[in-house]
Amino acid sequence: MKHTFLFMEGIWIARGHYFDDTDRALPFEGMTKVTHTDKLWLNEGEIEIKAGDKPIKIYNRYEIVPF
């Protein structure tokens, strides 16, 4: 299997369960988008953990200098 994450542009989708510190399973959905320019790769994503009436949203953005 060829490893493509970060090395190829694309959108990655995730779904599953997040387990909190009490071992409670909470459903989540998220995505990450990888884009490339000549001097910089971007890894931008978000995840939403369904925790009752107030979902928890986490955003990230990484700038990667290609080697």
C-alpha positions, 0 to 999 in steps of 0.5 A: 500500500502506498502512503499518500497522506501529506504527499498527495493533495486531497481531502480526507474524511473521518468518522468514528468515536472519540473516547473521553477520560471516563471511557464514554464514546462520543461520535465525531466527524471531521476532515482534513484538506492537504494542498501544495504550493511550490514552497509550502504544503498546507494541512488544514482540518476540523473535527466536531465531537458530538457532546450533547447540546454543545458540540466540541469543534477543533480546527487546525492548520499546519504549514509544512516546508517540503523536504 
